[in-house]
């Protein structure tokens, strides 16, 4: 496919995407039939890929190689992928944890106002307030 004359990749920025999606294998021809579209003559209806549903309901199709390079099944996450998922606002759990319903999430950092009780140790808050220091709670992972 020829690039459009108005696309200048020298001005493009790089992005790393992390999002939770639902997906299943589907050939391009079946996807086009599902959408009610006629497949263009220059596309192979037998190409294997994934139909992908995003959290906002948007549905698209992605070639298998590109989808599998960018996505991991949640049950097969690495530790790094779990951290990325938490940074995107997801809760993460392991099948091997003893407690049912346990999960880990990323709690954002926060600068606490004077007298605010939202800190794990009241004596730290009191010491900061007494000395005119702002108390800052850094982000942390919390298990529930």
C-alpha positions, 0 to 999 in steps of 0.5 A: 500500500502506498503511503498517503502524500500527507504522511511524513513519518519524520514528525511521528512520535513513539508510543507504548500502549497498554490496554486491556482488550478482549480478542479471539482469532478470526480470519479477515474475510469473516471479520469483514462479513461480521462488519457487513463490509465487502473485502477489497480485492487487494486483501486476502480473506484467509489472512489470520488475525484477531477481532479485538474489542476495546473497553469503550466497545470499539471493535477492530481487526488486527493481523495475528503477527502484530497482535501477538507481538503487542499483547499477552494473554492475561493468564500468561503475564510476566511481572513487568506486564502486571506492573504495566497493567496496574499502571493502566488502572487494572487489578492484578491477581495470581492463580496461586495465591492462597486467599480467594479474591485477592488482588494487587493494585497501584495506589497513586501518590498524593501530597497530604493536606495539614490534618488529613488522615490519609496516611498509614502512620499518624505520627508521621503526619503529626511530625510533618505538620508540627514542623511545617513540612508537607507530607507526601505519600508515594505511589505503592502497590497494595494487596486487598 
